């Protein structure tokens, strides 16, 4: 956390959108890429830029244009992540005609005169960073084609916080009279790969995130608070004293074998003392086969079960860092934050001011101490 804050402070106020995108790229690379990964990506950029330029010059794909009605917009949908319970009502009210669009293939993109002008300027200034320039080229070609196809009033998406080309895309789309809007898709902690946020509007779930993104040098006028449907209670708490079918449900994300074994140690202790637990894999990130091998004998929920059904029958909702904890909180469920699965990262979550730690909760180590009489830390 200290290193990230110090690194971010090195950057002065960007002179223009190109520098803002470049600063965001530097923060993204600092957070995610080793020296050798950057070398590989830049080598790939050197090779791919000419190839992609040739593909654009030879573009033959003809897609049917669709002129949207007044107040029409497109939303870029993820094949693995639904947005229905996080779409801001402000967007639904403003854009009555909201069309879902799948991400375009590389062969379905194009560049207009303005896009070429922006790309040339980017290449002249940042040619020593070919991976950065490649991403600018690919994203520009995508947005250009989307505007040509649908003539939307706005392009909307989610999961765009880390997109370092976003400041350049904002200028390009606005020059065409098109807004770029996005919204939160899950709870966050401070990380500089989300620095220099730049959209017409970025909708966040709480004031906490406004403060966080301002620390991350986001455009101050783009942040707006809304309450997602996800924060509406999805289950009703049972009357005090009512018995639950399960003591605890653990919600997984992308845990490794080592982390699964640490979770298993906790659940085994609870099981030995008569507390029945079950597991819920993440529909995209969890290695279900590894989970089944590690937790033989435990009930592992099918992800087709509704989250409401999953929560309702369990007294405690447990996870290390999951949006499910916030959903459980707003449904007045008892939540457990796992401080044992990775103690070092948990300390880092404290340093990053993880929002769920400020709300009523129990720690996994406290539950084990209270129910099993064992100090696991």
N, C-alpha and C positions, 0 to 999 in steps of 0.2 A: 504493500500500500504506500509506504513512504517513498519507495523508488518510483512508483507510478506518478505520484503527486509531484515529485521533484522533476521528473522528465517532462511532464506536461507544462510546468512553469517555465521551461526553456523557450516555449513558443510565444512570440509576441502576437499582437492582433494581426490577423492575415490582411494583406493588402488588397486581395481580390479573391474570387472563387477558386482560381487555380491554386493559389497558395493555401487556401483553406483546405482544399481537397488533398493537397500534398502533405500538409501538416497532419491531417487525419490518417493518411496512408502511413506516415512515419509512426504515429501512435499505434496503429493497427499492427504494423510490422514489429514494433518494439514488444508488444504484448504477445504476439502469436508466433513469430518466425525467428528461428536461429539464423546465424550468419550463413550457414550452408543452405538452408531452405531458401533464403533470399537469393543466394547465388543461382540455385536451380530455377527459381521462378523468373529471375531476370534473363537467364539463358533461354528459357521457354518463350519469354516475351520477344526476344530478338528473332527467334524462329517464327513465331506465330503472327506477329504484326504483318509481315509481307504476305503470308498465306491468307490471312483474313482480308487484307486489302484486295487481293486477287479474287477471293470469293465474292466480295461486295461488287467488284467491277463486272463479274460474270453472273451476277444475280439473275436467276431465271424464275424463281418461285413467285407465283402470282396468287396472292390471297385476296379473297373477296372483301371489298371495302364495305363498311357498315356505318352509315352516318347516324350517330346517336341523336335522340331527341334533345330538345332544350333541357338543360339541367341533367344531362347524361354524363356518366363517368364510367371508367373501367377499374376493376380491382384485380390485381394479379394474384391468383390463388396458388397456394402450395398444395401439391398432391398428398402431402403427409400431415398437414396441419390445418384444421378448420378455423374459421374466423367468426362464425355466427354469434358466439357468445362474447366476443370482444370488440365487435364493430361499434364505433361511437354513434350514438343517436344523432349527433350533430351532422354526421356524414349522411345517414339515412334520410334525414329531413331535408338536407340541402340538395342531394342528388337522388331524385326519385327513381330515375332510370339508371340502375347500377348493374353493369354487365360483368360477369365473371370471365376472365381471360387467363388461359394457361400461359406459362412462360414461353417465349418464342424460341425456336431452334436457331442455330447459328446461320443456317441457310435462309432464314425468313426475315433477315434484317436488312436495313438500307440506311443510306446517309444522304441528307439534303445539303444545300449550300451552307447553311448556318452550322450544321454539325461538322462539315469539313473545315470550316473556319476555326471552330473551337479546337478540333483535333490538331490542326497545324500549329496553333498557338501552344498547345500542350506539348507537342513533340519538340518544338523549338526551345521550350524552357526546361523540359524534364527528359530529354532524350537519353540521359545517363541512367534513367530508371525505367527500362523498357517494360517491366511487368506492370508498373503503374500506368504507363501509356496504353498498354494492351487492354487493361480493364476499362480505361476511359473510352477507347474505341468500341469495345463490345457493348458497353452500357449505352453509349450515345446511339449506336446503330439500332439497339433495341427500342429505345424511347422514340427515336425518329420514326421507325416502322409502325409502332403503336399509334402514334398521332396520325400518320398517313392512313391507317386502316380504319380507325374509329372516330377521328375528329372529336375526342372527348373534351369535356370541360375540366376534367381532372384525371390524373393517374394515381391510383391508391394502392398501397401495399402494406405488408407487415413483415417484421423481421429485417428491417432495413437499417437498424441502428449502426451496424458495423460497416455499411457500404461507404467506402471512402470516396467514391465518385459522386456521391449525392450532391455536394455543393455545385458541381459543374452541371449536373443534370437539372438542378433547380433553375439555374440561369437559362439553360437551353429551353426547357419546357415553358417557363414564364415568357420567354421571347415569342413563343407560339400561342400565348394566351391560355396555357394549360397549367393548372395547379398540380403540385406533388404533395400528397397527404399520406401520413402513415400513423400507426398507433401501436401501443404496447401489445405484446403477445404473451408475456410472462413476467414474473417478478425479476428484478435486477439488483445487482450490487455494483458498487463503483468499479469501473474498469475503463482504462483509457482507450480501448478499441472502440468505445462509443463516444469519443470526444468530437468536438466541432460538429455537432448535429446541425443539419441545415435542410429545412423543409418549409413549405408554406404553413403547414400545421403538423405538429407532432402531439398526439393526444396521449396523455399519461393518466394513470389511475389515481394518483394521490399527490398532495403537495410535497411529500417526501421526494418524489422523483423530479419535480420541478427544481428543487434545491440541488439534487444530485447532478442533473444535467447542466445546471448553471455553473456548478463547480467544474464540469467537464467542458466549459466554454461553448455551450450550445447557443444558437441564435435565440436571444432572450424573448423575442416576440413570436416565436413559433410554438411555444409550449402552452398547452391548454389541458385542464383537468376534466375528466369525465369519469363516470362510474360504469364499468362494463357489466354486462349481464352476468358475467362470471362471478361478480361480487354479490349478486343476489343470493339469498339463502336457497340452497338446493335441497336441503333436508331440514326437518324439524327435530329439535332435540327431544329425546324421550324424557318422560317425567323422572325426577330425582328418585333414585333407588331402583329403577327398572333395570333388569338384567339384559345384557347384550349377548348376542351369539358369539362375538369375538371381543377379546380384550383390546387387541391392537391390530391395525392394518398398517403395514410398512409400504410406502410408495417409492419405487425405485426410479432412477434416471439412467445414467450410463456407467454404473458401477463396474469396476474391474473385479477379477476373481478375488484378489486380496481384500478389497472392500466388502465384497459379499460375505467372505468368511468372518469378518469382524461383525457384520450385521447378524450373521447366523449365531455367533457366540451370544449376543444379547437375546435373541429370540429363543435360543435353546435354554438359557437360564430361566426366562419367563415360562416356557413350556414345562420345565422341570418342576416349577412351583404351581402348576395348574392353570396358567393363564394361556388361553388359546389365541394364537396369532395367525394372520394370513398375509399374503403378499400381493402387491399389484405392480406388474411391470409397466414401464413406460412404453406406449405404443410404437415409438420410433427409435428410442435410444437403448433400451435394455436388450442384452443378449439373452433371450428367453431360454434357449437351450442350456446355456451355462447356468442360468437361474434354476432350472429344473434339476440339473445335476447336483448343484450345491445344496438346494433346499428340498431334498427328497423327503416326502412325508408331509410337507406343508401344503396347504391349499394355495395355489397360484391362480389368481383370477384371470379369466379371459377378458381381454380389453374391450370386448363387445358389451360387457356388463356396463350399465350406466354408472357414472360416478356417484350419483345419488344412492343407488343400491349398494355400491361398494362402501360408502361412508355410513349409511344409516345403521347397519348392523354391528358397527364397531364402536367401542367406547372411546378409544384413542386413535388419532390419526398421526402417523409418524413419518418423517422424512428428514433428509439432511438439508436440502435446499430445493424446494419444489413449489410451484404455484398452487398445488393442492393444499398446502398449509394455509394459504390465504383464503382459499375457498372454504376450508373447514372452519377457519376463524369466523367468517361471515355467516356460517351456518350454526354458530355457537357450539361447535364441537371442541373437545379437549385436544390440544395439539402437543406433539412431542417433537422437539428438534434434536436430531442425532449429533451429539458432541463427541461420540466415541468412534464413529466410522473413519474419521480422519481428523485427529485432534489439531494438527498443524493448520489445516485448511479452515477448521472451525474457528481457531484464533484469528485467522485472516478475515473471516466473516464478521467477527466482532470489530476488528479494525476498520472494516468497510461499512460499519453501521447497518448491518443487515436488518431490514425493516421488521421482520417477524420476531426478532429478539426484543423489540420494544413492546410487544403485545403479550397478553397472558399466555404462558406456555410452561411446559416442563421439559427438562433435558433428559435424554436417554439414560445418562448416568444416574440421575435422580430417581427415575422410575425403577431401575435395576436395584439401586440401594434400598428404596422404599419397599418394593415387593419381594426382593430376593435376599436382601441383607448382604449384598456383595458390592464392594467398591471396585469398579472395573477400570477406573482411570489410574 
